[in-house]
Amino acid sequence: MEIVRNPDGSLVVPIPEGRHHEGDEAVDVSTEESAEAVATTRVLHPGEGGYNEALAQWDLQQNPDRAPAVSTASGREEAMIVVHSLAESPNHDVAGALKDVNDSEASGEALRHVLIGGTHSVEAFSEEVAEAEGGEPLPAHKMTKIIGEVLAELDK
């Protein structure tokens, strides 16, 4: 099962089936009750544990043949501008924010590189954006959500 990204930024991720040991006692539960008791997916929202990793995995699913993410200085700089403009924008127009980007592929790679680094990388990127563009650093969960929206738009 693949990870699904919802319009609100949440991710539906599969839950691996639990392992069973030969010595485990069998519990007599009806099939209907056991199907309800064992969830096969979980919804993760920005800021929840595992969200950044799931978003990076979702992004990889979009193009499994993509080479590992490599961040360039120009791609990172343009990515910071896009993320900052979206964070400050009342209408949150992702496509509009990407219009002025000269190298959308490099910007996407820079954002993928941030995600792969996990929460600490997202937090450091948020501080770097605030320092370069002004304003306060965004919380990691908000930054991650914006990065996901940009990557989703780039993959269209």
C-alpha positions as CSV (number, residue, x, y, z in Angstrom):
1,M,0.0,0.0,0.0
2,E,1.2,3.5,-0.8
3,I,1.3,6.6,1.3
4,V,-1.5,9.0,0.3
5,R,-1.2,12.8,0.7
6,N,-4.5,14.5,1.5
7,P,-5.2,18.1,0.4
8,D,-4.8,19.3,4.0
9,G,-1.3,18.0,4.1
10,S,-2.0,14.9,6.3
11,L,-0.6,11.6,5.1
12,V,-2.4,8.2,5.2
13,V,0.4,5.7,5.9
14,P,0.2,1.9,6.0
15,I,0.8,0.2,9.3
16,P,2.8,-3.0,9.0
17,E,1.0,-6.1,10.2
18,G,2.2,-7.1,13.6
19,R,4.4,-10.1,14.1
20,H,2.9,-13.3,15.5
21,H,4.9,-15.8,17.6
22,E,4.2,-19.5,17.7
23,G,3.7,-19.4,21.4
24,D,1.1,-16.6,21.4
25,E,-2.3,-17.5,22.8
26,A,-5.1,-17.4,20.3
27,V,-8.0,-15.2,21.2
28,D,-11.4,-16.2,20.0
29,V,-12.7,-13.0,18.4
30,S,-15.2,-12.8,15.6
31,T,-13.8,-11.8,12.2
32,E,-15.8,-8.6,12.2
33,E,-14.4,-7.6,15.6
34,S,-10.8,-8.4,14.7
35,A,-11.0,-6.5,11.4
36,E,-12.2,-3.4,13.4
37,A,-9.5,-3.9,16.0
38,V,-6.6,-4.0,13.6
39,A,-6.1,-0.8,11.8
40,T,-4.2,-1.1,8.5
41,T,-3.5,2.7,8.1
42,R,-2.8,5.7,10.2
43,V,-3.3,9.4,9.4
44,L,-0.3,11.6,10.3
45,H,-0.5,15.4,10.5
46,P,2.3,17.8,10.2
47,G,4.2,17.9,13.5
48,E,3.4,14.4,14.5
49,G,6.2,11.9,15.0
50,G,7.1,10.1,11.8
51,Y,5.4,12.8,9.6
52,N,8.7,14.1,8.1
53,E,9.9,10.6,7.3
54,A,6.5,9.6,5.8
55,L,6.5,12.8,3.7
56,A,10.0,12.0,2.4
57,Q,8.8,8.5,1.6
58,W,5.6,9.8,-0.2
59,D,7.8,12.1,-2.3
60,L,10.0,9.2,-3.3
61,Q,6.9,7.2,-4.3
62,Q,6.0,10.0,-6.7
63,N,9.1,9.2,-8.8
64,P,10.9,6.1,-7.5
65,D,13.6,6.3,-10.2
66,R,14.7,9.8,-9.1
67,A,18.3,10.0,-8.1
68,P,19.1,10.9,-4.4
69,A,18.4,14.5,-3.6
70,V,21.3,16.9,-4.0
71,S,21.0,20.5,-2.7
72,T,22.7,23.3,-4.6
73,A,23.2,26.8,-3.3
74,S,21.0,28.4,-6.0
75,G,18.2,25.7,-5.6
76,R,18.2,26.2,-1.8
77,E,18.1,30.0,-2.2
78,E,15.1,29.8,-4.5
79,A,13.4,27.3,-2.3
80,M,13.8,29.6,0.7
81,I,12.2,32.4,-1.3
82,V,9.2,30.2,-2.3
83,V,8.7,28.9,1.2
84,H,8.9,32.3,2.8
85,S,6.4,33.8,0.3
86,L,4.0,31.0,1.0
87,A,4.4,31.4,4.8
88,E,3.6,35.1,4.4
89,S,0.9,34.9,1.8
90,P,-2.7,35.1,2.8
91,N,-4.0,33.2,-0.3
92,H,-1.2,30.6,-0.2
93,D,-0.9,30.2,-4.0
94,V,1.7,27.6,-4.4
95,A,1.6,27.6,-8.3
96,G,1.9,31.4,-8.2
97,A,4.9,31.3,-5.8
98,L,6.7,28.9,-8.2
99,K,6.2,31.2,-11.3
100,D,9.3,33.2,-10.5
101,V,11.6,30.2,-9.8
102,N,14.3,29.9,-12.5
103,D,15.2,26.3,-11.7
104,S,12.2,24.5,-10.1
105,E,14.0,21.1,-10.3
106,A,16.9,22.5,-8.2
107,S,14.5,24.0,-5.7
108,G,12.6,20.8,-5.4
109,E,15.8,18.9,-4.8
110,A,16.8,21.3,-2.1
111,L,13.5,20.8,-0.3
112,R,13.8,17.0,-0.7
113,H,17.2,17.3,0.8
114,V,15.8,19.2,3.8
115,L,13.1,16.5,4.3
116,I,15.5,13.6,4.2
117,G,17.5,15.2,7.0
118,G,14.4,14.9,9.3
119,T,13.1,17.3,11.9
120,H,16.4,18.9,12.9
121,S,17.1,19.7,9.2
122,V,13.6,21.2,8.8
123,E,14.1,23.3,11.9
124,A,17.5,24.5,10.7
125,F,16.0,25.3,7.3
126,S,13.3,27.3,9.0
127,E,15.8,29.4,10.9
128,E,17.8,29.9,7.7
129,V,14.7,31.1,5.9
130,A,13.9,33.5,8.7
131,E,17.4,34.9,8.7
132,A,17.6,35.3,4.9
133,E,14.1,36.5,4.3
134,G,13.1,38.1,7.6
135,G,10.5,37.2,10.1
136,E,10.3,34.5,12.7
137,P,11.2,30.9,12.0
138,L,8.2,28.7,11.3
139,P,7.6,25.7,13.6
140,A,8.9,22.5,12.0
141,H,5.4,21.1,11.4
142,K,4.3,24.2,9.4
143,M,7.5,24.3,7.4
144,T,7.1,20.6,6.6
145,K,3.5,21.2,5.5
146,I,4.6,24.0,3.1
147,I,7.5,21.9,1.8
148,G,5.0,19.1,1.0
149,E,2.7,21.5,-0.8
150,V,5.6,22.8,-2.9
151,L,6.8,19.3,-3.8
152,A,3.2,18.2,-4.6
153,E,2.9,21.2,-7.0
154,L,6.3,20.5,-8.6
155,D,5.3,16.8,-9.2
156,K,2.2,17.8,-11.2
